[in-house]
Amino acid sequence: MSEYVAETLPIIYRDESLIAVNKPAGLLVHRSALDRHETRFALQILRDQIGQQVFPVHRLDKGTSGVLLFALNRETGRALNSQFESGEVAKIYLAVVRGYPPETGKIDHPLARMADEHAGISASGQAQPAQTLYRRLATVELPYRVDRYPSSRYALLELAPQTGRWHQLRRHLKHISHPIIGDATHGKGRHNRLFQELFGCHRLLLAATELRLTHPLSGLALCLRAEVAADFATLIERLGWRGLS
């Protein structure tokens, strides 16, 4: 009989009060009413991995990989929550999107709150302010017809959300007609299927690469960076964007 090996998460940073990991795509942070069938959660995996309680201070979508921060005690958790809620934490993401957005831009589009029963969040029809800055890093044109054009265009973007609304990046990129590839909810199925057929890509092409915040105890600036997951990095290279992951 083979010995059971517990799942672990790559640790980016750890001290006596907080810990950051590189979350893989396809893993929930904690239980959610939106994915009732799921049995794997980053919170539980990390708790078992380090042998102590952890407290989530922000969230990443299930399909998003990258930097995920936890507090190691409630007091630190409250301090970090305050930083996230007040917009003091800088967040950077990479995404592959359909089409060629402008080289730089700001998406200023209010978003209605979505429900999450586990987190005690109810849906709201009233839209909340939401802003995202973006920068285009690279483009590619593939010789495959998806829509009415004989070829298909895609871009690699750096995204900097200025607010933290639910699915903000995915909804904002859809709003400007440049949806993220692999987004089954807000994206375009035909483009998602092309990436599945050409590259075997079955994930959301969105990665949280950097968090910049103030350490709640020392007051020092802290920059947490996560390497882009291997499958995402390989796809970036296959698209000819070497050195951009």
Short mmCIF file of the C-alpha atoms (twelve columns), coordinates in Angstrom:
data_MODEL
# 
_entry.id   MODEL 
# 
loop_
_atom_site.group_PDB 
_atom_site.id 
_atom_site.type_symbol 
_atom_site.label_atom_id 
_atom_site.label_alt_id 
_atom_site.label_comp_id 
_atom_site.label_asym_id 
_atom_site.label_seq_id 
_atom_site.Cartn_x 
_atom_site.Cartn_y 
_atom_site.Cartn_z 
_atom_site.pdbx_PDB_model_num 
ATOM 1   C CA . MET A 1   0.000   0.000  0.000   1 
ATOM 2   C CA . SER A 2   1.406   3.401  -1.009  1 
ATOM 3   C CA . GLU A 3   1.936   5.988  1.706   1 
ATOM 4   C CA . TYR A 4   -0.399  9.010  1.667   1 
ATOM 5   C CA . VAL A 5   1.382   12.283 0.911   1 
ATOM 6   C CA . ALA A 6   -0.415  15.405 2.107   1 
ATOM 7   C CA . GLU A 7   -0.884  18.225 -0.382  1 
ATOM 8   C CA . THR A 8   1.229   21.323 0.258   1 
ATOM 9   C CA . LEU A 9   1.401   24.868 -1.101  1 
ATOM 10  C CA . PRO A 10  4.605   26.702 -2.117  1 
ATOM 11  C CA . ILE A 11  5.462   29.232 0.607   1 
ATOM 12  C CA . ILE A 12  6.630   32.623 -0.695  1 
ATOM 13  C CA . TYR A 13  7.113   34.364 2.649   1 
ATOM 14  C CA . ARG A 14  6.639   33.548 6.321   1 
ATOM 15  C CA . ASP A 15  7.308   35.218 9.656   1 
ATOM 16  C CA . GLU A 16  5.704   35.073 13.105  1 
ATOM 17  C CA . SER A 17  2.566   36.958 12.059  1 
ATOM 18  C CA . LEU A 18  1.817   36.261 8.391   1 
ATOM 19  C CA . ILE A 19  2.405   33.798 5.574   1 
ATOM 20  C CA . ALA A 20  2.057   34.033 1.797   1 
ATOM 21  C CA . VAL A 21  1.745   31.133 -0.642  1 
ATOM 22  C CA . ASN A 22  1.616   30.675 -4.410  1 
ATOM 23  C CA . LYS A 23  -1.908  29.359 -4.962  1 
ATOM 24  C CA . PRO A 24  -2.401  27.068 -7.966  1 
ATOM 25  C CA . ALA A 25  -5.244  27.619 -10.416 1 
ATOM 26  C CA . GLY A 26  -8.352  25.566 -9.669  1 
ATOM 27  C CA . LEU A 27  -8.120  25.832 -5.877  1 
ATOM 28  C CA . LEU A 28  -10.642 27.708 -3.732  1 
ATOM 29  C CA . VAL A 29  -9.383  29.871 -0.874  1 
ATOM 30  C CA . HIS A 30  -12.172 28.618 1.417   1 
ATOM 31  C CA . ARG A 31  -15.642 27.101 1.190   1 
ATOM 32  C CA . SER A 32  -18.077 28.921 -1.073  1 
ATOM 33  C CA . ALA A 33  -21.732 28.440 -1.885  1 
ATOM 34  C CA . LEU A 34  -20.769 28.916 -5.534  1 
ATOM 35  C CA . ASP A 35  -18.731 25.657 -5.490  1 
ATOM 36  C CA . ARG A 36  -20.564 23.416 -3.047  1 
ATOM 37  C CA . HIS A 37  -19.024 20.229 -4.487  1 
ATOM 38  C CA . GLU A 38  -15.421 21.263 -3.793  1 
ATOM 39  C CA . THR A 39  -13.530 19.524 -0.988  1 
ATOM 40  C CA . ARG A 40  -10.067 21.138 -1.365  1 
ATOM 41  C CA . PHE A 41  -9.384  24.598 0.043   1 
ATOM 42  C CA . ALA A 42  -6.176  26.595 0.369   1 
ATOM 43  C CA . LEU A 43  -7.044  27.530 3.956   1 
ATOM 44  C CA . GLN A 44  -7.283  23.889 5.082   1 
ATOM 45  C CA . ILE A 45  -4.262  22.711 3.093   1 
ATOM 46  C CA . LEU A 46  -2.051  25.448 4.560   1 
ATOM 47  C CA . ARG A 47  -3.383  24.943 8.090   1 
ATOM 48  C CA . ASP A 48  -2.496  21.245 7.928   1 
ATOM 49  C CA . GLN A 49  0.825   21.987 6.229   1 
ATOM 50  C CA . ILE A 50  2.170   24.338 8.936   1 
ATOM 51  C CA . GLY A 51  0.222   22.889 11.857  1 
ATOM 52  C CA . GLN A 52  -1.504  26.058 13.009  1 
ATOM 53  C CA . GLN A 53  -4.564  28.151 12.320  1 
ATOM 54  C CA . VAL A 54  -4.439  30.625 9.423   1 
ATOM 55  C CA . PHE A 55  -6.729  33.570 8.675   1 
ATOM 56  C CA . PRO A 56  -7.457  34.660 5.091   1 
ATOM 57  C CA . VAL A 57  -7.182  38.418 4.573   1 
ATOM 58  C CA . HIS A 58  -8.129  38.624 0.882   1 
ATOM 59  C CA . ARG A 59  -9.264  36.254 -1.833  1 
ATOM 60  C CA . LEU A 60  -8.320  35.014 -5.269  1 
ATOM 61  C CA . ASP A 61  -10.842 33.477 -7.633  1 
ATOM 62  C CA . LYS A 62  -10.711 29.710 -7.899  1 
ATOM 63  C CA . GLY A 63  -9.249  29.923 -11.413 1 
ATOM 64  C CA . THR A 64  -6.622  32.540 -10.547 1 
ATOM 65  C CA . SER A 65  -3.134  31.483 -9.497  1 
ATOM 66  C CA . GLY A 66  -0.556  33.478 -7.559  1 
ATOM 67  C CA . VAL A 67  0.140   35.383 -4.333  1 
ATOM 68  C CA . LEU A 68  -2.277  34.553 -1.535  1 
ATOM 69  C CA . LEU A 69  -1.745  36.071 1.914   1 
ATOM 70  C CA . PHE A 70  -2.861  34.749 5.307   1 
ATOM 71  C CA . ALA A 71  -2.461  36.080 8.828   1 
ATOM 72  C CA . LEU A 72  -1.266  33.773 11.590  1 
ATOM 73  C CA . ASN A 73  -3.322  35.419 14.331  1 
ATOM 74  C CA . ARG A 74  -6.567  37.387 14.538  1 
ATOM 75  C CA . GLU A 75  -4.957  40.706 15.440  1 
ATOM 76  C CA . THR A 76  -2.710  40.633 12.366  1 
ATOM 77  C CA . GLY A 77  -5.688  39.512 10.312  1 
ATOM 78  C CA . ARG A 78  -7.687  42.575 11.362  1 
ATOM 79  C CA . ALA A 79  -4.766  44.889 10.543  1 
ATOM 80  C CA . LEU A 80  -4.270  43.340 7.098   1 
ATOM 81  C CA . ASN A 81  -7.999  43.370 6.374   1 
ATOM 82  C CA . SER A 82  -7.980  47.074 7.129   1 
ATOM 83  C CA . GLN A 83  -5.169  47.662 4.613   1 
ATOM 84  C CA . PHE A 84  -7.005  45.752 1.876   1 
ATOM 85  C CA . GLU A 85  -10.330 47.463 2.573   1 
ATOM 86  C CA . SER A 86  -8.780  50.937 2.534   1 
ATOM 87  C CA . GLY A 87  -6.963  50.312 -0.754  1 
ATOM 88  C CA . GLU A 88  -3.476  50.508 0.776   1 
ATOM 89  C CA . VAL A 89  -2.357  47.196 -0.754  1 
ATOM 90  C CA . ALA A 90  -0.992  47.365 -4.315  1 
ATOM 91  C CA . LYS A 91  -1.864  44.318 -6.444  1 
ATOM 92  C CA . ILE A 92  -0.384  43.320 -9.807  1 
ATOM 93  C CA . TYR A 93  -1.734  40.609 -12.141 1 
ATOM 94  C CA . LEU A 94  -0.871  39.143 -15.541 1 
ATOM 95  C CA . ALA A 95  -3.627  38.168 -17.973 1 
ATOM 96  C CA . VAL A 96  -4.004  36.977 -21.552 1 
ATOM 97  C CA . VAL A 97  -6.981  38.646 -23.213 1 
ATOM 98  C CA . ARG A 98  -8.763  38.619 -26.543 1 
ATOM 99  C CA . GLY A 99  -7.915  41.436 -28.958 1 
ATOM 100 C CA . TYR A 100 -5.549  44.389 -28.723 1 
ATOM 101 C CA . PRO A 101 -6.495  46.862 -25.960 1 
ATOM 102 C CA . PRO A 102 -4.823  50.303 -25.985 1 
ATOM 103 C CA . GLU A 103 -1.246  50.340 -24.669 1 
ATOM 104 C CA . THR A 104 -2.403  51.760 -21.332 1 
ATOM 105 C CA . GLY A 105 -5.756  52.585 -19.839 1 
ATOM 106 C CA . LYS A 106 -8.052  52.844 -16.859 1 
ATOM 107 C CA . ILE A 107 -11.325 50.955 -16.568 1 
ATOM 108 C CA . ASP A 108 -13.682 52.932 -14.342 1 
ATOM 109 C CA . HIS A 109 -16.873 50.875 -14.237 1 
ATOM 110 C CA . PRO A 110 -18.997 50.299 -11.095 1 
ATOM 111 C CA . LEU A 111 -19.818 46.671 -10.258 1 
ATOM 112 C CA . ALA A 112 -22.780 45.247 -8.384  1 
ATOM 113 C CA . ARG A 113 -21.969 43.035 -5.418  1 
ATOM 114 C CA . MET A 114 -22.260 39.273 -5.972  1 
ATOM 115 C CA . ALA A 115 -23.390 36.840 -3.272  1 
ATOM 116 C CA . ASP A 116 -21.221 34.445 -1.259  1 
ATOM 117 C CA . GLU A 117 -23.168 32.717 1.515   1 
ATOM 118 C CA . HIS A 118 -20.063 31.277 3.220   1 
ATOM 119 C CA . ALA A 119 -18.487 34.712 3.533   1 
ATOM 120 C CA . GLY A 120 -21.764 36.223 4.694   1 
ATOM 121 C CA . ILE A 121 -22.045 38.418 1.599   1 
ATOM 122 C CA . SER A 122 -25.438 38.962 -0.007  1 
ATOM 123 C CA . ALA A 123 -26.041 40.111 -3.562  1 
ATOM 124 C CA . SER A 124 -26.775 43.786 -4.094  1 
ATOM 125 C CA . GLY A 125 -28.264 45.509 -7.106  1 
ATOM 126 C CA . GLN A 126 -26.488 48.740 -6.230  1 
ATOM 127 C CA . ALA A 127 -23.187 49.083 -8.085  1 
ATOM 128 C CA . GLN A 128 -20.020 49.936 -6.160  1 
ATOM 129 C CA . PRO A 129 -17.152 52.034 -7.574  1 
ATOM 130 C CA . ALA A 130 -14.457 49.909 -9.240  1 
ATOM 131 C CA . GLN A 131 -11.293 50.929 -11.090 1 
ATOM 132 C CA . THR A 132 -8.585  48.918 -12.824 1 
ATOM 133 C CA . LEU A 133 -5.396  50.220 -14.443 1 
ATOM 134 C CA . TYR A 134 -3.819  48.182 -17.229 1 
ATOM 135 C CA . ARG A 135 -0.694  48.143 -19.377 1 
ATOM 136 C CA . ARG A 136 -0.258  46.130 -22.576 1 
ATOM 137 C CA . LEU A 137 2.968   44.124 -22.508 1 
ATOM 138 C CA . ALA A 138 2.793   42.143 -25.767 1 
ATOM 139 C CA . THR A 139 0.520   41.089 -28.624 1 
ATOM 140 C CA . VAL A 140 0.210   38.138 -30.993 1 
ATOM 141 C CA . GLU A 141 -1.884  37.299 -34.046 1 
ATOM 142 C CA . LEU A 142 -2.694  33.635 -34.622 1 
ATOM 143 C CA . PRO A 143 -3.664  32.349 -38.099 1 
ATOM 144 C CA . TYR A 144 -6.951  30.823 -36.949 1 
ATOM 145 C CA . ARG A 145 -10.475 32.003 -37.691 1 
ATOM 146 C CA . VAL A 146 -12.645 32.251 -34.591 1 
ATOM 147 C CA . ASP A 147 -14.995 35.152 -35.297 1 
ATOM 148 C CA . ARG A 148 -15.566 36.784 -38.688 1 
ATOM 149 C CA . TYR A 149 -11.867 37.554 -39.197 1 
ATOM 150 C CA . PRO A 150 -9.354  35.109 -40.787 1 
ATOM 151 C CA . SER A 151 -7.000  35.433 -37.796 1 
ATOM 152 C CA . SER A 152 -7.304  35.975 -34.040 1 
ATOM 153 C CA . ARG A 153 -5.526  38.579 -31.905 1 
ATOM 154 C CA . TYR A 154 -4.498  38.302 -28.265 1 
ATOM 155 C CA . ALA A 155 -2.579  40.440 -25.783 1 
ATOM 156 C CA . LEU A 156 -0.666  40.026 -22.539 1 
ATOM 157 C CA . LEU A 157 -1.708  42.628 -19.969 1 
ATOM 158 C CA . GLU A 158 -0.411  43.806 -16.611 1 
ATOM 159 C CA . LEU A 159 -3.404  44.679 -14.433 1 
ATOM 160 C CA . ALA A 160 -3.480  46.815 -11.290 1 
ATOM 161 C CA . PRO A 161 -6.912  46.808 -9.610  1 
ATOM 162 C CA . GLN A 162 -7.466  49.932 -7.519  1 
ATOM 163 C CA . THR A 163 -10.481 48.407 -5.759  1 
ATOM 164 C CA . GLY A 164 -11.316 44.859 -4.716  1 
ATOM 165 C CA . ARG A 165 -14.719 43.924 -6.101  1 
ATOM 166 C CA . TRP A 166 -15.772 40.330 -6.696  1 
ATOM 167 C CA . HIS A 167 -14.458 39.070 -10.083 1 
ATOM 168 C CA . GLN A 168 -13.419 42.669 -10.759 1 
ATOM 169 C CA . LEU A 169 -10.710 41.963 -13.321 1 
ATOM 170 C CA . ARG A 170 -12.757 39.401 -15.206 1 
ATOM 171 C CA . ARG A 171 -15.837 41.655 -15.294 1 
ATOM 172 C CA . HIS A 172 -13.848 44.769 -16.189 1 
ATOM 173 C CA . LEU A 173 -12.051 43.098 -19.107 1 
ATOM 174 C CA . LYS A 174 -15.381 41.812 -20.384 1 
ATOM 175 C CA . HIS A 175 -16.767 45.348 -20.080 1 
ATOM 176 C CA . ILE A 176 -14.138 46.711 -22.495 1 
ATOM 177 C CA . SER A 177 -14.643 43.727 -24.868 1 
ATOM 178 C CA . HIS A 178 -11.254 42.157 -24.124 1 
ATOM 179 C CA . PRO A 179 -12.248 39.168 -21.950 1 
ATOM 180 C CA . ILE A 180 -9.632  37.012 -20.249 1 
ATOM 181 C CA . ILE A 181 -8.910  33.736 -22.012 1 
ATOM 182 C CA . GLY A 182 -10.150 30.715 -20.088 1 
ATOM 183 C CA . ASP A 183 -12.928 32.634 -18.341 1 
ATOM 184 C CA . ALA A 184 -15.961 30.362 -18.663 1 
ATOM 185 C CA . THR A 185 -18.290 32.885 -16.994 1 
ATOM 186 C CA . HIS A 186 -17.322 36.253 -18.457 1 
ATOM 187 C CA . GLY A 187 -15.270 35.195 -21.479 1 
ATOM 188 C CA . LYS A 188 -15.849 33.940 -25.009 1 
ATOM 189 C CA . GLY A 189 -16.271 30.186 -25.417 1 
ATOM 190 C CA . ARG A 190 -14.915 30.056 -28.971 1 
ATOM 191 C CA . HIS A 191 -11.622 31.684 -27.976 1 
ATOM 192 C CA . ASN A 192 -11.357 29.529 -24.861 1 
ATOM 193 C CA . ARG A 193 -11.825 26.414 -27.003 1 
ATOM 194 C CA . LEU A 194 -9.126  27.559 -29.442 1 
ATOM 195 C CA . PHE A 195 -6.607  27.766 -26.588 1 
ATOM 196 C CA . GLN A 196 -7.712  24.343 -25.374 1 
ATOM 197 C CA . GLU A 197 -7.197  22.840 -28.838 1 
ATOM 198 C CA . LEU A 198 -3.918  24.608 -29.687 1 
ATOM 199 C CA . PHE A 199 -2.192  24.650 -26.305 1 
ATOM 200 C CA . GLY A 200 -4.067  22.186 -24.083 1 
ATOM 201 C CA . CYS A 201 -4.957  25.185 -21.913 1 
ATOM 202 C CA . HIS A 202 -7.881  24.476 -19.570 1 
ATOM 203 C CA . ARG A 203 -7.320  27.252 -17.022 1 
ATOM 204 C CA . LEU A 204 -8.115  30.916 -16.534 1 
ATOM 205 C CA . LEU A 205 -5.135  32.893 -17.833 1 
ATOM 206 C CA . LEU A 206 -4.979  35.237 -14.856 1 
ATOM 207 C CA . ALA A 207 -2.191  35.255 -12.261 1 
ATOM 208 C CA . ALA A 208 -1.621  37.422 -9.171  1 
ATOM 209 C CA . THR A 209 2.103   38.131 -9.426  1 
ATOM 210 C CA . GLU A 210 2.736   40.768 -6.747  1 
ATOM 211 C CA . LEU A 211 1.368   42.242 -3.503  1 
ATOM 212 C CA . ARG A 212 2.889   45.366 -1.917  1 
ATOM 213 C CA . LEU A 213 1.800   46.263 1.607   1 
ATOM 214 C CA . THR A 214 2.976   47.578 4.970   1 
ATOM 215 C CA . HIS A 215 3.962   44.927 7.490   1 
ATOM 216 C CA . PRO A 216 1.407   45.260 10.324  1 
ATOM 217 C CA . LEU A 217 4.028   44.809 13.069  1 
ATOM 218 C CA . SER A 218 7.269   46.347 11.810  1 
ATOM 219 C CA . GLY A 219 5.709   49.026 9.624   1 
ATOM 220 C CA . LEU A 220 8.208   48.190 6.869   1 
ATOM 221 C CA . ALA A 221 7.265   47.957 3.197   1 
ATOM 222 C CA . LEU A 222 6.760   44.349 2.110   1 
ATOM 223 C CA . CYS A 223 6.748   43.164 -1.517  1 
ATOM 224 C CA . LEU A 224 5.519   39.610 -2.107  1 
ATOM 225 C CA . ARG A 225 6.103   38.138 -5.565  1 
ATOM 226 C CA . ALA A 226 4.981   34.802 -6.999  1 
ATOM 227 C CA . GLU A 227 6.431   33.088 -10.049 1 
ATOM 228 C CA . VAL A 228 3.869   32.496 -12.771 1 
ATOM 229 C CA . ALA A 229 2.683   28.869 -12.707 1 
ATOM 230 C CA . ALA A 230 4.549   26.533 -15.056 1 
ATOM 231 C CA . ASP A 231 1.580   25.934 -17.379 1 
ATOM 232 C CA . PHE A 232 0.936   29.679 -17.716 1 
ATOM 233 C CA . ALA A 233 4.647   30.439 -18.247 1 
ATOM 234 C CA . THR A 234 4.905   27.737 -20.928 1 
ATOM 235 C CA . LEU A 235 1.924   29.177 -22.787 1 
ATOM 236 C CA . ILE A 236 3.428   32.679 -22.662 1 
ATOM 237 C CA . GLU A 237 6.598   31.333 -24.267 1 
ATOM 238 C CA . ARG A 238 4.649   29.429 -26.934 1 
ATOM 239 C CA . LEU A 239 2.916   32.674 -27.871 1 
ATOM 240 C CA . GLY A 240 6.350   34.212 -28.475 1 
ATOM 241 C CA . TRP A 241 6.396   36.338 -25.355 1 
ATOM 242 C CA . ARG A 242 9.646   34.987 -23.948 1 
ATOM 243 C CA . GLY A 243 10.894  36.723 -20.827 1 
ATOM 244 C CA . LEU A 244 7.528   38.298 -19.952 1 
ATOM 245 C CA . SER A 245 6.366   35.787 -17.358 1 
# 
